[in-house]
Amino acid sequence: MSSQEKTVTKIDSNYVEQYDVYIERQRRKKQRLIRRLVLFSIVTMVIVGSMAGYHMKQRVLHAEKQEQYDQLEKELEELKVEGRKLQEEIKLLNNEDYVLDIARTNYFLSKEGELIFTVPDEEPAY
């Protein structure tokens, strides 16, 4: 077979030349199309990759901000509770009897004619 293929000669006609030029053009078109598709695919992959990377960064940032927000919400609640306690204490400190009770217990102040004895809180050692 290989010997027969070598013996066949090509016809030199105008039609054959045009056909060869046409086939070469088609091959070049196909090659350019493949190159464009490969280039487009690479560009698309780069864009999708960068968008995916950006999305992941944003998810991490969002998670950090959400954690910080939750922590601040918790701190806010604690501060509100502390504020309510302080408001109650302010109301109590405006009461003169309460202030006198605090002075008597903490600073051992007494009323006229009253004696104060301090009793130790500890149990005796014997």
C-alpha positions as a printed Julia matrix, in Angstrom:
126×3 Matrix{Float64}:
   0.0    0.0     0.0
   2.67   2.44    0.88
   4.3    1.86   -2.5
   0.98   2.58   -4.28
   0.45   5.81   -2.4
   3.82   7.08   -3.52
   3.07   6.39   -7.13
  -0.16   8.36   -7.23
   0.34  11.83   -8.58
  -1.76  14.83   -7.96
  -3.75  16.33  -10.78
  -2.72  19.85  -11.63
  -6.03  21.46  -12.32
  -7.57  24.71  -11.31
 -10.28  22.95   -9.29
  -7.75  20.91   -7.27
  -5.75  24.03   -6.46
  -8.87  25.87   -5.32
  -9.92  22.88   -3.27
  -6.49  22.71   -1.6
  -6.65  26.44   -0.8
 -10.17  25.97    0.58
  -9.07  23.05    2.77
  -6.08  25.07    4.04
  -8.38  28.01    4.87
 -10.73  25.7     6.73
  -7.82  24.21    8.68
  -6.59  27.71    9.63
 -10.11  28.78   10.65
 -10.44  25.71   12.82
  -7.02  26.37   14.37
  -7.92  30.04   15.08
 -11.24  28.94   16.55
  -9.5   26.49   18.86
  -7.01  29.17   19.93
  -9.82  31.64   20.65
 -11.76  29.04   22.62
  -8.68  28.14   24.67
  -7.94  31.82   25.35
 -11.58  32.47   26.29
 -11.55  29.43   28.59
  -8.37  30.6    30.31
  -9.74  34.12   30.79
 -13.01  32.71   32.1
 -11.19  30.42   34.53
  -9.07  33.33   35.8
 -12.16  35.49   36.32
 -14.11  32.71   38.04
 -11.09  31.87   40.21
 -10.62  35.47   41.29
 -14.33  35.83   42.03
 -14.27  32.63   44.09
 -11.25  33.87   46.03
 -12.94  37.22   46.66
 -16.11  35.44   47.76
 -14.2   33.29   50.24
 -12.45  36.36   51.68
 -15.8   38.06   52.09
 -17.27  35.01   53.83
 -14.36  34.94   56.29
 -14.69  38.69   56.88
 -18.44  38.32   57.38
 -17.93  35.51   59.89
 -15.44  37.62   61.85
 -17.77  40.62   61.84
 -20.71  38.44   62.9
 -18.68  37.04   65.8
 -17.64  40.55   66.81
 -21.27  41.7    66.57
 -22.47  38.85   68.78
 -19.77  39.62   71.33
 -20.72  43.3    71.38
 -24.41  42.41   71.73
 -23.57  40.27   74.75
 -21.49  43.09   76.24
 -24.34  45.54   75.61
 -26.77  43.31   77.49
 -24.35  43.08   80.42
 -23.96  46.86   80.44
 -27.73  47.33   80.37
 -28.13  45.04   83.38
 -25.36  46.89   85.2
 -27.0   50.21   84.3
 -30.34  49.04   85.72
 -28.61  47.97   88.94
 -26.88  51.35   89.2
 -30.2   53.15   88.62
 -31.77  51.14   91.44
 -28.83  51.97   93.69
 -29.22  55.67   92.87
 -32.89  55.49   93.86
 -31.95  53.74   97.11
 -29.21  56.26   97.9
 -31.77  59.05   97.61
 -33.6   57.4   100.53
 -32.21  58.74  103.82
 -33.04  55.62  105.84
 -31.06  53.43  103.43
 -28.02  55.72  103.67
 -28.23  55.62  107.47
 -28.4   51.8   107.43
 -25.31  51.64  105.23
 -23.46  54.05  107.51
 -24.41  52.01  110.56
 -23.31  48.66  109.09
 -20.19  49.71  107.19
 -18.81  52.53  109.32
 -20.15  51.52  112.78
 -22.03  54.75  113.29
 -24.7   54.57  115.91
 -27.77  56.42  117.05
 -27.71  58.3   120.33
 -27.54  55.91  123.25
 -26.94  52.86  121.07
 -24.01  50.47  121.66
 -22.44  48.48  118.84
 -20.83  45.12  119.42
 -18.91  43.42  116.65
 -19.15  39.66  116.52
 -16.5   37.81  114.55
 -17.85  35.72  111.68
 -15.28  32.94  112.21
 -15.98  29.79  114.19
 -13.97  29.38  117.41
 -10.95  27.07  117.1
 -11.79  24.92  120.19
